[in-house]
Amino acid sequence: MARERASSRLVGILSTDIPARNRNSRRDTLSERVKKTSGEWFSHTLECIPSRQIISGRRRAHQSQHEMESMKKLSHMTRREFVTTSAAGLALGGLVHTSQASQSSDSAASRPSARGPFRVIIDTDPGVDDALALLLAMRSPELKIEGITAVAGNVPLELTLPNALRMVEIAGRTDIPVAAGAKSPLLRRLVTATYAHGENGLGGAVFPEPQRKPIPEPAAEFIRQIVRQYPGEITLLTIGPLTNVGAALNSDAELARMVRGLVMMGGSLSGGNITPAAEFNIYVDPEAARIVFQSGIPITMVGLDVTRKTSLTEEHVQTLEASKNPVSQAAATIGRNALNHNRERGFLVGPNMHDSLAVAGFLDPSILELQDYYVDVETTGELTAGETLGYSPNSGDLRRKPRPEKDSAPINMAIRGSAPTLAGTRTSSVLRENFVPNTKVAVGVDSAKFFDLLIGRLSGKH
């Protein structure tokens, strides 16, 4: 059975449910290596990536069928079994990733260089702001878009998939393959955001039915294939729930170390937008989000802390309306409908361009201010599921006195979870003894520069 094989393969690998005392020596050593390593933050060295040929079509089809059967069996696992097994399976890859890392001012995942374009896969659930983010990406020469993968989120997959295909056609980028992804979260029922994006996901804006068809490969398998085809080169731009990415990582234990980086719109360290605790993309599939955060992939989190400062205005929409290219006109139609929607419901500001900010921050890192955090996701809380928790010795009530730059000693900051229960086997609330960041979190934004890039490119002025 696939489940039994996975369980036996994961014996001895770390998970957050394993007592901290069994991991201290390994993590202390890891922290020291992280502090002493030079180079880019969470940089990838191709030497550690196994040399593999691209799998043949016949083998690929067989593996895809086998993985689909394995995913069906996951439905019989409890949430605790699934999260523990998945997180543990990815932890080993995360340790390899992290041991090659060093801390610098910018994440490798979010710092394009003059050598672009950069290979990316965009995972999305269009969605008003998703649609504008896709149009921005397809108007940006810095990006080599290897594919777009649709996922259920803002609206069901039956709408997000054709919406993604529509944007590809509007942008004149039918060279970009589009793959259909998950119809529902890994372990939960789908919760949508039609209250914000309208019944069709585009705020009621109507466009012709797409002529383009999706590729036959499911999204998770497509992600796996492309990452393996270009090891160390693919950045995942995720602007929806992380179901597709979580499924891809869960199907291939070596995949995480081959991903160059992941830039997500998701999460928040300052409260949620669907519950007081959770941001929507993480709330929809917290189990998938936790797999991603614990995978070891270099992550840049562009969350509500900064996207709340990116409200679309009447002036922005008028600029788009004044330009007559198809992309600008489509963006203007979507933006106008979204503005009207907010006004009708009494909101004081226009819709926030959450997803476009994540894409723009990758295109121009100077738009965002980033800080190191260890981020984890709450998966079991009745009221807090989907909350992203950020641990840092440099912010909040746990902040420490700044150290000299030459001091490379590991920061002795315990990462604590909930107090142990009487019925459980865990005896300590400490999950990790030392602070080792896994995420660059956006904490500041230059909104003017962001909109200059977004509106400029959509209107054709830049």
Residue pairs with C-beta under 8 A, 6 or more apart in sequence:
1 73
2 66
2 69
2 70
2 73
3 70
3 73
3 74
3 76
3 77
6 85
6 89
7 85
9 89
9 253
10 85
10 88
10 89
13 88
13 89
13 91
13 92
14 23
14 26
14 88
14 91
14 92
14 95
15 84
15 87
15 88
15 91
16 84
16 87
16 294
16 376
16 417
16 431
17 84
17 426
19 425
19 426
19 427
19 428
20 428
20 430
20 431
20 432
20 433
21 428
23 432
23 433
24 433
26 95
27 432
27 433
27 434
27 436
28 410
28 433
28 434
30 95
30 98
30 99
30 436
31 410
31 411
31 434
31 435
31 436
32 410
33 99
34 98
34 99
34 101
34 102
34 103
34 410
34 436
35 102
35 103
35 408
35 409
35 410
36 102
36 408
37 99
37 100
37 101
37 102
38 102
39 102
39 104
40 102
40 104
40 107
40 108
40 111
41 101
41 102
41 103
41 104
41 106
41 107
41 108
41 298
41 440
42 97
42 98
42 100
42 101
42 107
42 108
42 109
42 261
42 297
42 298
43 100
43 101
43 102
43 108
43 298
44 97
44 100
44 108
44 232
44 257
44 260
44 298
45 100
46 231
46 232
48 96
48 100
48 257
49 231
49 232
49 257
49 258
50 254
52 228
54 225
54 228
54 229
55 63
55 225
55 228
60 221
60 225
63 221
64 217
64 218
64 221
67 220
67 221
67 251
68 218
70 251
71 247
71 251
74 82
74 186
74 187
75 187
77 85
79 187
79 287
79 379
79 380
80 380
82 186
82 187
82 287
83 287
83 290
83 291
83 379
86 246
86 249
86 250
86 287
86 290
86 291
87 290
87 291
87 294
89 250
89 253
90 249
90 250
90 253
90 256
90 291
90 294
90 295
90 296
91 294
91 296
92 253
93 253
93 254
93 255
93 256
93 257
93 295
93 296
94 256
94 294
94 295
94 296
94 297
94 438
95 296
96 257
96 296
97 256
97 257
97 295
97 296
97 297
97 298
98 296
98 436
98 438
101 298
103 372
103 437
105 370
106 365
106 370
106 440
107 261
107 298
107 299
107 300
107 370
107 440
108 260
108 261
108 298
109 235
109 260
109 261
109 262
109 263
109 297
109 298
109 299
109 300
109 362
109 440
110 261
110 263
110 300
110 361
110 362
110 365
110 368
110 370
110 440
111 365
112 118
112 142
112 362
112 363
112 365
116 141
116 142
116 143
116 144
117 141
117 142
117 143
117 144
118 142
118 143
118 144
118 233
118 235
119 144
119 146
119 230
119 233
119 234
119 235
119 260
120 137
120 143
120 144
120 145
120 146
120 234
120 235
120 236
120 237
120 362
121 145
121 146
121 147
121 148
121 149
121 222
121 223
121 226
121 227
121 234
121 235
121 236
121 237
122 133
122 134
122 137
122 145
122 147
122 148
122 149
122 237
122 238
122 239
122 359
123 148
123 149
123 151
123 181
123 219
123 223
123 236
123 237
123 238
123 239
123 240
123 242
123 244
123 245
124 130
124 133
124 134
124 148
124 149
124 150
124 151
124 160
124 164
124 238
124 239
124 240
124 355
125 150
125 151
125 152
125 153
125 154
125 155
125 160
125 201
125 239
125 240
125 241
126 134
126 150
126 154
126 160
126 163
126 164
126 167
126 201
126 202
127 153
127 154
127 155
127 160
127 163
127 197
127 201
127 202
127 239
127 240
127 355
128 154
128 196
128 197
128 198
128 201
128 202
128 203
128 334
128 337
128 338
128 351
129 239
129 351
129 352
129 353
129 354
129 355
129 356
130 154
130 160
130 163
130 239
130 240
130 355
131 163
131 167
131 202
131 330
131 331
131 334
132 331
132 334
132 335
132 353
132 355
132 356
132 454
132 458
133 239
133 265
133 353
133 355
133 356
133 358
133 359
134 148
134 164
134 167
134 168
134 171
135 167
135 170
135 171
135 327
135 330
135 331
135 458
136 356
136 359
136 360
136 363
136 453
136 454
136 457
136 458
137 143
137 145
137 237
137 359
138 145
138 167
138 168
138 171
138 173
138 176
138 327
139 171
139 327
139 457
139 458
140 359
140 363
140 457
142 363
143 363
145 173
145 176
146 177
146 226
146 230
146 234
147 176
147 177
147 178
147 179
147 215
147 222
147 226
148 164
148 168
148 176
148 177
148 178
148 179
149 178
149 179
149 181
149 219
149 222
149 223
149 244
150 157
150 160
150 161
150 163
150 164
150 178
150 179
150 180
150 181
150 214
150 219
151 157
151 160
151 181
151 182
151 219
151 240
151 241
151 243
151 244
152 160
152 181
152 182
152 183
152 184
152 185
152 190
152 192
152 241
152 243
153 160
153 190
153 192
153 193
153 240
153 241
153 280
153 281
153 284
154 160
154 192
154 193
154 194
154 196
154 197
154 201
154 240
154 280
155 163
155 192
155 193
155 194
155 197
155 199
155 200
155 201
156 183
156 190
156 192
157 180
157 181
157 182
157 183
159 200
159 201
160 201
160 240
161 178
161 180
161 214
162 209
162 210
163 200
163 201
163 202
164 178
165 178
165 210
165 212
165 213
165 214
166 207
166 208
166 210
167 330
168 174
168 176
168 178
168 210
168 212
169 210
169 211
169 212
170 207
170 326
170 327
170 330
171 326
171 327
172 326
174 212
177 214
177 215
177 222
178 212
178 214
178 215
179 214
179 215
179 217
179 218
179 219
179 222
180 214
180 218
180 219
181 218
181 219
181 220
181 243
181 244
182 219
182 220
182 243
182 244
182 247
183 190
184 190
184 243
185 241
185 243
185 284
185 285
185 287
185 288
186 243
186 246
186 247
186 285
186 287
186 288
187 287
188 284
188 285
188 287
190 284
191 274
191 283
191 284
193 274
193 280
194 201
196 341
196 351
197 203
198 204
198 337
198 341
200 206
202 334
202 337
203 334
203 337
203 338
203 341
204 337
204 341
205 330
205 333
205 334
205 336
205 337
207 330
215 222
217 225
219 244
219 247
219 248
220 244
220 245
220 247
220 248
220 251
221 248
221 251
223 236
223 244
223 245
223 248
224 248
224 251
224 252
224 255
226 234
227 234
227 248
227 255
227 258
227 259
228 252
228 255
228 258
231 258
232 258
232 260
233 260
234 258
234 259
234 260
235 259
235 260
235 261
235 262
235 263
235 362
236 245
236 259
236 261
236 262
236 263
236 297
237 262
237 263
237 264
237 358
237 359
237 362
238 245
238 262
238 263
238 264
238 265
238 266
238 281
238 292
239 264
239 265
239 281
239 354
239 355
239 358
239 359
240 281
241 281
241 282
241 284
241 285
241 288
241 289
242 264
242 266
242 281
242 282
242 285
242 288
242 289
242 291
242 292
243 284
243 285
243 288
245 262
245 288
245 291
245 292
246 285
246 287
246 288
246 289
246 291
246 292
247 288
248 255
249 255
249 256
249 291
249 292
249 295
250 291
256 295
256 296
256 297
257 296
259 297
260 298
261 297
261 298
261 299
261 300
262 292
262 297
262 298
262 299
262 300
263 299
263 300
263 302
263 358
263 359
263 361
263 362
264 281
264 292
264 299
264 300
264 301
264 302
264 358
265 281
265 302
265 303
265 307
265 354
265 355
265 357
265 358
266 279
266 281
266 282
266 289
266 301
266 302
266 303
266 388
267 279
267 281
267 282
267 289
267 301
267 303
267 304
267 375
267 388
267 441
268 278
268 279
268 303
268 304
268 305
268 388
269 303
269 305
269 373
269 388
269 390
269 441
269 443
270 304
270 305
271 277
271 304
272 278
272 279
272 280
272 283
272 304
272 386
272 387
273 279
273 280
273 304
274 280
274 283
274 386
275 283
275 383
275 384
275 386
276 383
277 378
277 381
277 383
277 384
277 385
277 386
277 387
278 286
278 378
278 384
278 385
278 386
278 387
278 388
279 303
279 304
279 386
279 388
281 289
282 289
282 377
282 386
282 387
282 388
283 385
283 386
284 386
286 377
286 378
286 379
286 385
286 386
287 379
289 377
289 386
289 388
290 376
290 377
290 379
292 299
293 299
293 375
293 376
293 377
293 388
293 438
293 439
294 376
294 438
296 438
298 440
299 375
299 438
299 439
299 440
300 361
300 362
300 370
300 439
300 440
300 441
300 442
301 373
301 375
301 388
301 439
301 440
301 441
301 442
302 354
302 357
302 358
302 361
302 368
302 442
303 388
303 441
303 442
304 354
305 441
305 442
305 443
306 357
306 368
306 442
306 443
306 444
306 445
307 352
307 353
307 354
307 357
307 358
307 445
308 352
309 352
309 445
309 447
310 352
310 353
310 354
310 356
310 357
310 445
310 447
310 450
310 451
311 349
311 350
311 351
311 352
311 353
312 335
312 338
312 339
312 350
312 351
312 352
312 353
313 350
314 339
314 350
316 335
316 451
316 455
317 332
317 335
317 336
317 339
319 455
319 459
320 328
320 329
320 331
320 332
320 335
320 455
320 458
320 459
321 328
321 329
321 332
321 336
322 459
323 329
323 332
323 458
323 459
323 460
323 461
325 459
325 460
327 458
327 460
328 458
328 459
328 460
331 458
335 351
338 350
338 351
339 350
339 351
341 351
342 349
342 350
342 351
353 450
353 451
353 454
356 450
356 454
357 367
357 368
357 445
357 450
360 367
360 450
360 453
360 454
361 367
361 368
361 442
361 450
363 453
364 449
364 453
366 446
366 449
367 445
367 446
367 449
367 450
367 453
368 442
368 444
368 445
368 446
369 442
369 443
369 444
369 445
370 440
370 441
370 442
370 443
371 392
371 394
371 395
371 440
371 441
371 443
372 392
372 394
372 437
372 439
372 440
372 441
373 390
373 391
373 392
373 437
373 438
373 439
373 440
373 441
374 390
374 391
374 392
374 415
374 432
374 435
374 436
374 437
374 438
374 439
375 388
375 389
375 390
375 391
375 438
375 439
375 441
376 388
376 389
376 391
376 415
377 386
377 387
377 388
377 389
378 384
378 385
378 386
378 387
378 388
378 389
379 385
381 387
390 439
390 441
391 398
391 413
391 415
391 435
392 398
392 399
392 435
392 437
393 399
393 400
393 411
393 413
393 435
394 400
394 402
398 413
400 411
400 413
403 409
410 434
410 435
411 434
411 435
412 433
412 434
413 434
413 435
414 430
414 432
414 433
414 434
415 430
415 431
415 432
415 433
415 435
416 429
416 430
416 431
417 429
417 430
417 431
418 429
419 429
420 426
420 427
420 428
420 429
452 462
453 462
455 461
456 462
